[in-house]
Every structure is written in C-alpha cells, then in structure tokens.
Amino acid sequence: MFKLNLLTPERKAVFDQEITEVTVPAYAGEITILPGHSPMITTLGTGILKYRIKGVDKTFKAVISWGYCEVTTEAVNVLAEFMQTPEEVSVPDSQKNLQSAEKKMATEILSDVDFELTANEAAKARSALEVVKH
C-alpha cells in the first residue's frame, strides 16, 4: 500500500489516502502506478485521474489538468493546476465549453500558445463529460 496526495492551488483534494493503485494522465499518456513502482517525476496532461482506496471496492475519478506527478516509495504526489470531481461537473457547461473550444480551433487563426490553451480547454471539457458517464 502507498498514499495518494492530490493538491491544487485551491485545495487539498486528497491527502494521505491509502490506495492500492492510481492512474494519472501523464503528458505522453496514462501511467498506472502500483505499490513498488520506481520513483519518478512526470508532467501531467489533461485527463482523468483514477484511484482505488484500500479496502473499498470502487474506483474514484477526477478530471485533472497540467501539473506534476511525483512517485516515491511511500506515496504518489499529484500537483495539478485544475481538478474537478464528477459531482462538480456541470454537463451543460462542459458541452458548451467543448463546442466553443472546438469552434475556436476550427475557425480562428490562433498563435501556438492560444491553440494549446484552447485545446486544453477542449480536453478538460471532454474529460469532464467522460468522468460523469460512468
């Protein structure tokens, strides 16, 4: 067993929670971390973080975006710029945000930075809609 810490600038979403596994949306793809994983640090992309609490037969999920994940022998520390639980997701707002971002990327001439920010907004909205499906 090891512990999960999920922190954002606004809150400690999960702190010292004993878990059996966690999957994070790393920048280059998902990484599943189990007890005994080698220590590492990776950057986060936008997507769904999933974790299983020791002794609970349920997978908990949250949308996260941008930040870092540090794996030590004792814990997984996730520092994310954005985090949203399924209970916090507004489906109409997420649908609106996704449509707006996709339209902006398709119809406007954007700088590389603006395109990346808009693509990240679309990814957050897609992930939010996905996290409430299950």
N, C-alpha and C positions, 0 to 999 in steps of 0.2 A: 504494500500500500504506500501511497505517497499523497501529498497535499496539493490542492489547487488554490491559487490566488489569482483572482481576476479583478484588475483595478482599471479605472478610467479616471480622467481628471476630475470628474464629478462625484465618484463614489467607489466604495469597496463593494463590488457586486458579489464576489465570493471570496471568503477569507478563511484560510486554514481548513478547508473542507477535505476530508479524507475521501479519496477517489480510487477507483480501480483502473480507469483509463480516461484519456481525453484526446479528442481530435481537434486540431486547430487548422484554420485556413491560412497556411503559410503563403508567402508571396508567390512561390513557384508551385503551389499545390497543397493538398491536405496532408497533414502528418498526424498519424495516430501514435500516441505516447503511452506506453505501458510501464509498469514498475520495472526497474532495472535498465531503463533507456539510458544511453550515453548522454552525458552532459552536453548541452549545445545552446546556442542562441540563434534565433532566426527572425527575420522580419515577417510581419503579418500582412496578408492581403485582406480582402473583404469577403466575408462568407459566414458560415455557420460553425460556431464552436459547439462541440458535443462532449458531454462528460457523464460518467456513471459514478454515483456516490456509493461508497462501500455499504453493503447491506440493503440497498434499495434497488428494486427491480424496475428501473425506469431510466431512460436517457434524457438528461436535461439539455436544453439547447438555448443558444443566444446568438444573435447577429452581432458580429464584431467587425471593426474596420481599422486598419492601419495601426501599427504599433510594433511591439516586440514580444517574443516568447522566449523565456529562459527555462531550460530544463536543468535541474540539479539532481543529485541523488535522492534528495528528500522532497522536492516539490517542483511543480510547474508554475511559473510566474508569468502571467499574461498581462501586459500593459497595453491597453487599447485606447485609441483616441475616441472611439464610439462603441457603444454596446446597447443592445435592446433585447429584452426578453420577449417571448411570444405574447405575454399578457400586455405588453406595452405597444404592440404593433397595431396600427390603425390600417386596416385593409384599404379603405378608400383613399387615404393619404398616400399609402405606398403605391397604389395603382396610378394615382395622379403623378407622383414623383417619377415613376418609371416612364410613363408616357412623355412627360415633359423632358426628361433627360434624353430619351431616345430621339425625340423630335429635334432637340437642340443639336445632337451629334449628327443627325442626318441632313439638317437644313442650314446650319450656320457654319461659317468658316471660323474655326477655333484655333487658338495657339496650342502648342503641345501641352502646356500646363493646364489650360482650360479644358482641353479634351480629356486629359487624365482625371481631373476633378469631376467632370460631368460623367465620365464612365464609372467612376467610383460611386457617384450618387445613384446611377442606374443599378450597379451591383448591390448596393445596400438595399434598394427597393426590391429587387429580385429576391435577395436573401430573406428579407422580411416576409414577403409573400410565401416563400418556400417554408419558412420556420412555422408559420401558422397552419400549414396544410396538414401536418401530422400531429 
